[in-house]
Amino acid sequence: MNSSKMRILLVSSLTLLLLSACGSMESAAQEDCTSIGWQIGTPGYNDCYRARLYERQLDYSLPPGDRPRPSLI
């Protein structure tokens, strides 16, 4: 295996490892609502959770009409 393939394999492995530690949008929305004092299961928490999850889904979605681009790797 040549060094460029080995380097790409190493970089992609490290990237995957780092991204897997980030958590999910659901857990981030839950943290947001519990950090401001809402108790899990209350009506206020449920409203907060749904709103934060929706906001995060909008943040990570593609803009209207935008197409994914192929990777450079």
Buried (B, 14 or more C-beta within 10 A) or exposed (E): EEEEEEEEEEEEEEEEEEEEEEEEBEEEBBEBBBEEEBEEEEEEBEEBBEEBBEEBEEEEEEEEEEEEEEEEE
